[in-house]
Each structure stands twice: as C-alpha cells, then as structure tokens.
Amino acid sequence: MTTPMPAEISHRSKEPTVVEIDGFRGRLISANHADYDSARAVWNGAIDRRPHLIARCIGTADVIAAVRFARDRDLEIAIRGGGHNVAGTAVCDGGVVIDLSAMRGVRVDPTARRTWVQAGALWGDVDHETQAHGLATTGGIVSHTGVAGLTLGGGVGWLMRKHGLTVDNLLAVDVVTADGELLRASRDEHPDLFWALQGGGGNFGVVTSFEFRLHPIGPTVLAGPILWDATDAGEVLRFYRDFIRDAPDELGTVVRFGAAPPLPVIPEDLHWRPVVMVGTCYAGPIEDGERLLRPLRTSRTPLIDLVGPAPYVGFQSALDSTVVHGWNYYWKSTHLPELRDDLIGVIAEHAFSCASPRSYAAMFHLKGAVSRVAEGGTAFGNRQASHAITLDAVWRSGEDFGDRDTAWTRGFFTALGSFRQGVYVNFLGGDEDPDRVREAYGDSVYDRLVDVKTKYDPDNVFHHNQNIRPDAGTRMSGASRARRH
Ligand SMILES: Cc1cc2nc3c(=O)[nH]c(=O)nc-3n(C[C@H](O)[C@H](O)[C@H](O)COP(=O)(O)OP(=O)(O)OC[C@H]3O[C@@H](n4cnc5c(N)ncnc54)[C@H](O)[C@@H]3O)c2cc1C
C-alpha cells in the first residue's frame, strides 16, 4: 500500500519542515530533523524504515492528538513502546510512529502491591522501582525490553511459573482507541477489550498506562546459570526434563544453546565455547532453592556453576549485553511439548550448527501457573505447551553470518516439524505466514479476537503488528479496504 503523504510533512523539501499537530506537546520528528535516524532506529538493526513522522508523545493527550491526526489524513500508524520487537513493527515506512519512549514513569503502592506503568517504560524501569520495596511482577528476562509490547503479547519470564504471565498480573489499562477515545479497560470496564489486550498485541488501540499486581520477590534471590559443554547437551537435557517435571512453581528456568557469551561472570577461558546453559531463578526462600537445585547442579560435572544468591534486579539485566541494540537479528520460534528423547535429539543436532558466535537458541520452561489459567481465560494461546523456544540468528554489520544463520534458524525450525505446538506471538519474526498469528492463539481465541477487533477497530487502523483482521463485511473506507486485503 502506498501511503499518501500530506504536504505539511513532506521530507523532500529542503526547508525545515513545519509540522504541527493540534494539541500535541511532545516532539515531532520528521526526516530533516537531526534526531530522525536515531528516532527511527529500533532494537533490530536489520530493520530500516522511514516514517513520515515520529510523534514522540509526553502524555495521553498527545496520543489522542496523534491518532486523530493520522486518521484524518489516512496515514498508516505504527506504535512504539520499547522498540524491541524483532519484526520491527514499532516503525513503518511512511506514516506516523506513535512513539511512547518518553513516557517511562512508574508509580508503586507498596501497601496495595500495585504498580502503574506508563507505556514507554522498559522492564528495567519497573524492576528498579518495584524492587525498592522487595516487590516484582513477571517481566521479560532482558531489562531493555519494553513493558508495553511484551505485556500486550502475554509476557513470559522467570516468575511466570509461580505468579503467572505478565497478562495474568494485569489489572487495568488506559487505552486510546482507533476513534481517538480514551477508555479504561479492566475486568469490570470494557471486559471484552481487556480480555483481548491480555495477549492480543497492539491490535486494539494505543495503551498509555498499565496497572499490575505485585508480589514479594527477593530483593536477593537464588539465581544464575549452570554451563555444560555442548557435547553433553543430550544428556543434560534428559536430566533437565526429568528434573523440571515435578519442580515447584518457584523454579523458573531458561535453557540457552550457543557459544558462552563474554559476560563478566563467565571465566575468560570459557568465552565463545559452545555450551548448554541452564539459567535458573528461584522465587522463594534461598535455602529451599539451594536444596532443590542441588541435583541439577551436580548432575554431570558442569564446566561452571554460577548459581548463588543475587540481587533480583541485577539478575534481570544479566543477559542485556548479549542482545545489543543495533545488531541484526532474525528469529523463528515455536512452542514445544515435553522433551521426549527424539525431540532432544533434534535440538542437540541443530542447536550448535549456527555460524555466528552470537547466534543462539533459548528455551523457556512454561507450565506451572501459566497452564493453570484456562485456555481462553485471557487472549494468550497455547497455555498447555511445556516450552517456548526461539531460534535466534545474530550478526553485526559487516559480518557475513546473516544468510547462513537465517538459513540455520529456518532449517532448525523445519527439523522441529511435528513437535511444533503453536507459538508465542511476541516471538514471531517479520516474514511469517499470516496463518502463524492464528497459530499463536488457536482457533477459538483467534475468532474471539476477531470479534473484539471488529467492534473496536473495524477499519484495521492498528494493523502494523501481528495483525488480527476485523471481520469482512463491516464498514470500510478505500484505504482501510486496502489494509484488509
Ligand atoms: C532480546 C529480547 C528479549 C526478549 N525477552 C522476552 C521475554 O523474556 N519475555 C517475553 O515475553 N518476551 C520477550 N521478548 C519479546 C518481546 O515481548 C517483544 O519483542 C515485545 O514486542 C517487546 O515490546 P516493546 O514494547 O519493546 O516492543 P515494540 O517494538 O515497541 O512494539 C511491538 C509492538 O507492540 C505493540 N505495542 C507496543 N507498545 C504498544 C502500546 N503502548 N499500545 C499498543 N500496542 C503497543 C505494537 O503492535 C508494536 O508494533 C524479547 C525480545 C527481545 C528482542
């Protein structure tokens, strides 16, 4: 679709472009602005898009003004929270980016165990404020990931088996709809919209603020990775499978396959050595965690065992430097069932054959509280899966690993073939078949999402995302007809 470009935001002009949006107080950044290139860059350096205008909002009134401005001119809208999505949906070619990155406020009520978070906040912002009171909610495992996109897709993290997904802890949101109207959605207010926002992504409006439930965590927790040589992957995974089967909900684990990153905690002689790394975080008393984890830590002799008491807030940023802004990324992902021997064989065969030392696969253990919410209880699908795995090609500019490791992720994904069981919508890449969005939800949740989409955004104004299309047959303008087909 070619988006019409209104004269007042033309970037072909040699003169500084005068852009005004009625009632907008934040910054408007167009192509001739000194900050344009940094403002349009997202986490994934492989994404290179040129919006007509970036509307960096400083409040909800700005969001309303920007939505109305874009709609009145039939401009495409992209929504930017933390800018982390691998598919780069936070930025569009042409159109208007509604950029929330200046809205990072976090307020905590320690007594009520609640936090209110503006939609441009990153998980590091939330953990910093909530851990000052020994509280936390389930967030992502990298602190520079945005709260908004992660939450709206579901939210998996170290605490999910004990406290549920991020959306299971969501109590209410403020959301600007496609008509530029501000609504509050919760279980009691617009409950259909609230349900859809608990996993349905950025399809239903621009969320400006989230309210979450908090839980006592740490501030010191038992956490850290255990590393084994890649050649031991099969045996380690068989032990791991049996170990986690009856593990208490307090134990969160993520298995990372790839070269050992040069983190300060990892001795230099292990840097870049292919390893299977089981990351652990125990959300309970440290001595209970020590007792529980002993068999895993002593099964086969690890190369190194880095599990120990650690500040939760520090642990939440331990992986930040392994996934740097501006590197190039290509992901494929799927949910998986319990690790049968034949599945372990496929993983062990493919996980280490990438070319880039920065490429890796990461497998999150689900179950626990995630699977105790009924399917359809929120819009997050496939709650009974055991694991979510992402296969992540990573290369820096100038390196020639891109094609080879993109082929590696695709080959690995194909090899997982019959084991695949749905997918987490936030791990979908930018070149997926649209059917994979349905796969992320399952038929009945997807169909319900279509109903909510048709009610709140019948023209598919918010379509620059993992799109849920409104039902055909409702009213459509010419431009929106183009968006639907
Ligand atoms: C290195 C890395 C680690 C990750 N780790 C985890 C993890 O541990 N757990 C996990 O669950 N996920 C994880 N993810 C995936 C993450 O959930 C998604 O990338 C998510 O989209 C990031 O949110 P964001 O706000 O930064 O995204 P953005 O790129 O800013 O936005 C992505 C999309 O979300 C929607 N969106 C964003 N903000 C809003 C808003 N305010 N209102 C409405 N829609 C909005 C829009 O559709 C937008 O296109 C990780 C991703 C990366 C790259």
The ligand as an ORCA input file, in Angstrom:
! r2SCAN-3c Opt
* xyz 0 1
  C      16.288     -9.501     23.381
  C      14.832     -9.785     23.605
  C      14.432    -10.449     24.733
  C      13.092    -10.732     24.922
  N      12.714    -11.401     26.050
  C      11.417    -11.635     26.261
  C      10.996    -12.244     27.468
  O      11.782    -12.572     28.332
  N       9.666    -12.459     27.629
  C       8.752    -12.099     26.685
  O       7.569    -12.324     26.899
  N       9.126    -11.523     25.541
  C      10.430    -11.277     25.311
  N      10.810    -10.679     24.157
  C       9.803    -10.374     23.133
  C       9.097     -9.096     23.473
  O       7.969     -9.419     24.245
  C       8.622     -8.382     22.191
  O       9.742     -8.048     21.427
  C       7.805     -7.136     22.514
  O       7.152     -6.726     21.344
  C       8.663     -6.028     23.040
  O       7.887     -4.945     23.460
  P       8.296     -3.450     23.065
  O       7.347     -2.523     23.706
  O       9.748     -3.238     23.319
  O       8.026     -3.577     21.516
  P       7.854     -2.519     20.339
  O       8.787     -2.966     19.267
  O       7.940     -1.112     20.784
  O       6.377     -2.795     19.890
  C       5.995     -4.004     19.302
  C       4.531     -3.969     19.012
  O       3.806     -3.985     20.238
  C       2.652     -3.177     20.103
  N       2.751     -2.088     21.061
  C       3.853     -1.580     21.645
  N       3.508     -0.616     22.506
  C       2.176     -0.507     22.456
  C       1.226      0.308     23.116
  N       1.569      1.203     24.024
  N      -0.083      0.154     22.813
  C      -0.488     -0.750     21.897
  N       0.373     -1.545     21.243
  C       1.690     -1.433     21.523
  C       2.614     -2.654     18.708
  O       1.841     -3.521     17.898
  C       4.060     -2.733     18.300
  O       4.203     -2.888     16.906
  C      12.132    -10.352     23.957
  C      12.538     -9.663     22.820
  C      13.872     -9.382     22.639
  C      14.283     -8.680     21.390
*
